[in-house]
Amino acid sequence: MGDAQVSLLAEAINRLWAKYLPQMEERVETLQNAAENLANGTLTTKEQKLAGADAHKLAGVLGTFGLKEGTELAREAEGLYGSSLDADPAAASRLRVIAEELRSMIANRN
């Protein structure tokens, strides 16, 4: 692939990133809210399922954009939200960290 083709591909990927950035940020927000609700003992089953689904979607899209670590973090969150959490303080803490790391990773992608 020549330099011009690489440049066009990079531009196309950056356009896609810009297009899907708001959706990715919303999904991270869902994860963050669910982690807070888990910590407070107010996480509903519906919120937990939504957070798991959003983590799954983030895992796929972040991998598409070359953010392998983001994919791994999102998969970890998906696994945690897919399990029985029952106000688990350790899980809530880990899910908060994951959400913050994902938020930072998405904000700092170059």
Phi, psi and omega in degrees: 000131180281169181301320180296319179293319178298318179297317178296320179295316179299319178296318180296318179296318179295325176294318178296319178302311181299322180295318185265356181303312179301321179294319178295318179296321177297320180293321176296320177300319177300316179297317181295314179298319179296320178297318178296317179295323176297315180299326181273356181077021183243012181291123178272162177300320179298314178297321180296316178295319178297317179297319177297318179293318179292324176297319178299314180295320178297320180303318180290313185289323180294324176295322178301325181265015174080013179264074184302318180297323177296321177298315181296317178296316180296322177295322177298315178298318179301316179297318179294316180290340178276356181255177177279114186265319176039059176054044179282110183298324179294317179294317180299317179297314180295319180293326174297315180298315180301312181300317181293319178295319178296317179301314180294317180299316180292318181294331186257010179294132178242000000 
